[in-house]
Amino acid sequence: MVKTHKVVHINDCSVNGYVKCPACRGSVPVNQKYCTCCGEYVNYKYNYNVLAKWDLDLFNNSLGDIKNGLVEYSKNISGDDKPGWNAYDLEYGRSVIPEPYTSYDHRYYEAPGVFIVCHSQMFEGGYGILDRYGNTILAARFDRIDILDSKGYFVVKKEGKVGVCALTRELIIPFEYDLIKPSSISNNNYFIVRKDNKYGMIDFGNLVVVPIEFDDVGEYSEGFIVIQKEKKWGYYCHKTKEIKIPFRFDKADKFKDGCSKVVLGGTELYIDENGFPTLPKGYGEKEVIENGRVVIRGIDGQIVRRRIFDPTIWRQDIRSYKVNDKEGAITPEGYFVISPEYDSLLVLESNLCVVKKDGKCGVITHKGYSVLPLEYSDVWVDEGLIRISGPNYPGRYSFVVSGYIDRNGNVIVPQEYMWLGHFQEGLCLYEGPRGQQCGIMDKFGNYVEYHPLSKDGKWQLA
């Protein structure tokens, strides 16, 4: 096992209780979580204290992501080639999962602070759930446990049957089904189940919503559930509790805007809520470019007075649009704000776009102004900061290195790291040149660093 030496570089850069936001350079109180100017995460004092508590031996572990104040990492279990996942609690400065447990499912971001674990000394069963403080939620006595949703419900398996448990230790659905999976109906408050090779749907009270008598149950939308029987598809009405459209289709999609696409005898057609042929809303319309603007023309050739996209759904004021294999960006009304001249264009939420042209990446604003020239091998934006990688520096490094800058080109993290993770709540994992050091840093230049040591105690820099 490689010995390491911990080096901490934490310098208080606050002035009179304020710091400069790394993303926009505005003044922010040290205890404020988000910048009032740009809205990016900037909780300086919290992260400052977190770094002071960091004490994880990075060289003996493989690191994952930072999520919800936890850093996931893995190490080989004794006698097993598979990695055992754990998480490091940044606030308390300790690992979450104690011996003799190991985590076989480290997706704590789906159910924050909750870990499905395996008791390493039990050969039959032995799966349970711990919270982020090591307290037992479900004892390690199940054959398998899977996360069902982020609200704290889990599919548990015991003696060949599955049920649903809550974080309150309550058995919501008893062990009587062969399969349980979430559905899209009523905000995931119903489950698709299989019993004796037949499918149906139940609710949280184990009451039958769709009879367990079908060969398959598909998606729910607009009051209808797609069902299959004897290799034919039909529709079950959730409100009237009856088969509304009989089993006669070879394929069937979910309903959208009052109609659904089906396949009957090898022919594709659309049907309405009564099963009769219809045409979908907007059928025959198409987007065309006229006088530098994207417009929608109907089947009659007239311009349709409707937005190209809904910004409340898209969550952006612009969206990318491709013209002859080149991408630009348009407004909801179809006007180009960024001309289609890039090989790829990705619209991000920080009022920035990552663009690529001739194999090189750069960054522009939502209005098309250049922020970062097209000269890097890879670019990304995290919490208002721009992560850059490449180009190579002949004579200095023989590999691509990464760093972070702000939108004005000011260096936040010097471009000298072999690997930089994504900033999550103001923190980022890193690995230095040639593996000489690695650690965790914040957006203000504070960091914790580990150096490997040789057996005689001297620095091992090669």
N, C-alpha and C positions, 0 to 999 in steps of 0.2 A: 504494500500500500504506500503510495507516494506521500511523503510528509509535506506539509504546507506551513507557510507562515502568513499570518493575517496582518495586513497593513491597512489602516483606516485613514482616509483623507476626508475630513469633514470640517469645512470652514464656514463659520457663520457669516453669510454675505448680506444679512439684513441691515438696513440703515434706518434708525429711529422707528423700528417696527414695520418697515415696508421692504418689499423686494421688487425687482423688475421682472415682469412676466416674460419668460423665455420666448413665447410665441409672438407677442406684439410689443414688448418693451414697456408696457404700461405699469404704473405703480400699484401694488396690491399689498394689503395687510398680510403679515406673515401667517396668520391663522385662518385666512380666507381660503375656501376650498376651490372656488372657480374665479377666474379673472372677470371683472365687470365689463372690460372692454371687448375681449374676444370670446369669452365663455369657456376657454380651455382650462383643464385641471391645473391647479397651481398651489396645492396645499403644502407650502414650504416647511412649516414647523413640524407637521406630522411626519413627513418623509425624512426630515432631518433627524428626528428621534428614532425612526425606524432603522435607519442606517447604523445608528449607534448600537443597536441591539443585534444586528446581523451577526450570526455566528455559525453559518453552515459551511462545512468543508466541501467546497465546490469540486476539488480535484478528484474526489472519490465518488462523484455522483454525475448523472446526466440530468441536466436542467430542462424544465418545461416552461410553461407560461406563468406570468403573474396574474392572478385573478382573485378579486374580492379579498385583497390583503394577504393572499397565500401564494407561495412559490412552489410549484410542483417539481419533484425530483425523483429519481429512481436509482436504485443500486441493486446489484445482484444478490439474490437470496442464497444463503449458504446451501450448497448441494443442489441448486436449481439454476438453469441457464436463463430463466425468464426474470426480467427486472421486477422488483417490488416497488410499487409507487408509494410515495409519501408526500407530505406537504409541509412547508416551513411557514409558521405563523409570524409574519413580519412584526406585528404589534407586540407579541409576547416573547419573540426571540427564541422559539423552540419548535421542534418537530411535532406534528399533530398526532400521528398514529403510533402508539406505544407497542413495545413487544408484549406478547408474541404474535401480534397481528401484522398482516401486510395488506395493502390495498390492491385489489385486482381491478378496480374500476376507479380511476382518478379523475372522473369528469365532475369535479366539485362545482364547476361553473354552471352546471345545469340544476343543481340543488345546492346553493351556496352553503359551505360549511358542513356539509354532510358527506360521509365517506362510506362506501360499501367496502367491507373488509373481509379477509379470510383468516381464520385462526390457523396459524402455521403448524400447530401440533395436532390438528384433527384431520383425519383422512376421509371421513364421510360427513357430508354437510359442512358445517363450520363457517357459513357465511352469515354476516351480520352487518349492522350499521352503527357507526360511531359519529358523534358530533366533532366539531373542530377543537374541542377541549378534551377529547379522549373519553367522554362519557358514553355509556352504552345506551343506544336508542332501541335497537333490536338485537337480542342476544344471538351469538354466532351458533345457530342451530338449523339453518335452512340450507337446502341443496343448491339454491341459486337465488340471487336478488338482482333485479334490473330497475333502473330509474324509469318511472312512468311519465312524470312531468315535474316541472320546477316548483309545484305547489306542495311537494312533500309526500307524494304517493309512490309506492314501489310495488312492482310485481314480484311476488315471492313464490318459490317453488319448494314443495315438500312432499316426499313420497310419490313423485310422478304427477302431482296435481298443482295448479297454480291458483293464487288468490291475490288480493290487494291489501297492503298494510299502509297505515299512515304513520307519520312521525310521532304521533301520540301513542304508538304501540297498539292501536286499535286495528283489529282485522275487519276491514271494510267489506271485502268480498271473500267468502269462505273458499277453502280449497276443494273446488268441485269442477274446475275447468281444465282443458288441455292447453288452451291458449288465451291470453288476454292482451289486447293492445289498445292504445287510445284511438278515439275517433275525432273527427273535426266538428261534430255536432255539439251545439250549446256550450262552446268554450271548453271543450274536452271534458265535459261532465258525464259523458257516456263512454262505454267501452265495447269494442268488438270482441266477441268471445267465440271459442270453438269448443263444442262438447259432443262426444260420440260422432265425430267427423261432420258435424253440422254447425253452421255459423248463424249468429244472431247478434243482438246488441242488448246490453243491460245498463242500468244507471248505478249511482253510488249506493243505493239501497238494495242492490242485487235484484231489482225488479226488471222484468223483461220489457224492453222498449221495442225491439224487433224480434219476432219469434225465432227461436233457435232451430230452424228447420230448412235453411238454405245451404246451397253448396258453396256460396261465397257472399260476402258483404263488402261493398265498395265505399266510395266517398259519399258524403252528405253535402247538399247545397240546396238552398231555397225551398226547404221543406221536403225534399226527396232524397231517398237513400237508394243507391244502385245495388241491386241484388241479383243473384244468379241461381238458376235451378235447371238441371238436366241440360247443361251447356248453353242455355239461353239466358239473356239478360232482360230485366224489367226494372220497375221502380216502385218502391214502397213509400207511401205517404206518412210522414211522421205525425201529422196532425190528426188525420182520420183513422190511423192505425189499420190501414188496408193496402193491398196491392193495387196501386192506382193505374199503372201501365203494365199489362201482362208480359210474360216471358216470351219474346219473339225475336229479339235482336241478337246478332252475332257479337256485337260490341256495343258498349254504351258509356258515354261520358257523363260527368255531372252537369247539372243545369247552370246556365249563366244567362242573365237577362231574360229569363222566361223561356229559354229553349235549350236543347241539348243535341249534340251530334251523335248519331248512332250509325251502325252498319247493318243493313238488312239485305241478305242475299247477295253480298258482295258490292252493294251500292251504298255510298255515304249519303246521308240526308239529315235534315234537322227536324225535330219534333217539338211541339208545344207541351204544356202541362197536361194535356188530355191525350197525348200520343199521336196527334194529327200532324201531318207535314206542315212546316212553316219555314220562314227565313229569319236568321238572327238579325238583331239590331245592327245597322251599319253594313248589311250585306251588299256587296257591289261597290262599296266605297273603297278608295285607295288614296294613299298619300303620293302626291306628285310635287315636283319642284318647278315653280314658275316665277321668273324674275327674281331669283335668289331667295325665294321664300318657299317653305314647305306648306302646302295646303291640302285639304281633303276635298276630293270631288266625288259626288254621288253617281249612281248608275245613270242618272239623267244628264250628267256632265256639269251640273251646277255645283258651285262651291258650297260645302257644308259648313255652316257657322258653328263650329265646335272646336275646342282646344285640341291640339295635337296630343297633349298628355295633361293629367291632373297633377299639379305640383304638390297638393296635399297628400296624395298617395305616393308620388315619386319622392317626396321629401326634399326636392331640389327645385331651384328656380330655372334650371336648364337641364337638358339631358343630351347624351351623345347621339349623333345621327350619322349614318354611313352613306356616302355617295361615291359610287364607283371604287369601292375598296379603300376609300379614305374617310376618316372620321373627323367630324367637327361637333359643334354643340348648338342647339336651338332653344328658343323660348317656348312657352306653351302655345303662343300664337303662331309659331313656325318660323320666326325670324332667326337667321344665323347670327350668333354673337361670337362664335369661333368658326372660322372658315374650315371646310373639310379638306385638310391638307396633311393630317397625321395618320400614321399606320394604325395607331390605337389611341384612344382618349378615354380616361376614366374620371368621372365627376365625383369629387369627394365633398364631405360636409364642411370642410374648413374654408369654403370659398376658393378652393384650389382644384386644379385638374392635373393629373399625371398624364403626360403625353409621351409618345414614342415615335421616332422617325429615323429611318435608315439605320436601325439597330441601336440608336442612342436615346436616352430618356431625359426628360426635363420636367419642369413644373410651370404652369401658367395659371392666371386667375380666371374666375368665371367670366370675365369680360375679354379674355384673350391676351392680357398683358403678360409679358415674360417675367417670371420670378426666378427661374433657374434655367440656364441655357441647356440645349440638347447636347450634352457631352458626357453623360454618365451611363454606366452599364445597367444600373438599377436605381430606382427612386421610389420612395413611399412617403406618406405623410401620417404622422402619429401625434395626436393631441396638439396640433398646430405647428409641430416641428417637422422638418424635411430630412428624412434619412437618405443619404447618398452613398452609393457604392461604385468604385472605379472612377476614372480609368486607372490602370496600373501605373506605378511610378518606377520607371527603369532605374536601376542602380540603388533604389531604396527598398522596395518590396517586390518580390517576385509573384505576388498574389494580389487579388482584388481586396481592398480594404474599405471600411465603412466609417461614417461619421454622421453627425446631426448638425444642421444649420437652421436658422430662422428664415423667414421669408424675405429678409433684407440682406441675407448673405452672411450674417454674423455667425461665427463658429460657436456652437453650443457644446458639442462633443467633437474633439479633433478627429479628422479622418485618418485613423491609424489602427482600427480594430478589425480583426479577422471576422468577427461576427458580432452583430448588435441585434438584440431582440426588439420587440415592439414596446413602446412606452404604454404602460397600464397604470393609471392613477399616479402618474408622475414618476414611475420607476421603470428601470430597464436593465436587463441582464446583458453581459458582454463577455467577450473573450479577446484578449490582447494579441499582439503580433507573435507568431510562432508559439502560441500557448504559454508565453512567459507569465501571464497573469490573467485572471478572470475575476468577475465579481458582479456587483450591482451598483447602479448609479441613479441619481435623480436628475432633474432637468436644469439644475443650477450648478452642476459641476462637482457636487459632493459625491464621493464614491467609497466603496469598500473593495479592497483588492487582496487577492491571494497570490503569493509567489511560491512556486515549488522549490524545495530545498534538496540538495544532494545528501548522501548518507553522512558526510562529514560536517554537515551543517552549513555549507557554503551555498550561495545562490546557484541554481541550476538554470542557466539562461539559454542553453542550446536546445 
